[in-house]
Amino acid sequence: MNPADVQLDPVIHAQARLRVMTTLAALPTEDRIAFGRLRELLDMTPGNLITHLRKLDEAGYTDSTKTGTGRGTTYVYLTDAGRTAFDRYMRQLRALLEPVSDEGDS
């Protein structure tokens, strides 16, 4: 793949969203994580995490479910589309880095 042809997904590429996607992608398919736990792992404020999750939700990459009533627990997960987008992002990133690592092997 020609590095000039690589277009990294701008929704994922923002540092905070990349951290969210990487964390969610590490979960087994069909698994989810509590919003509070995700916030702790990423050391983000609730408002900041909500903002980035909203952008990922709009792209169809993440979704959430809420349990209980009132102040129940919100669980966040990577959708199938999100997992596919993240896998594609990682392949494209590797393609960009490959020429650099090849030069270092000389």
Summary of the structure (lengths in Angstrom):
residues: 106
radius of gyration: 15.9
end to end distance: 20.1
largest distance: 61.0
contacts: 282
relative contact order: 0.19
helix: 60%
strand: 13%
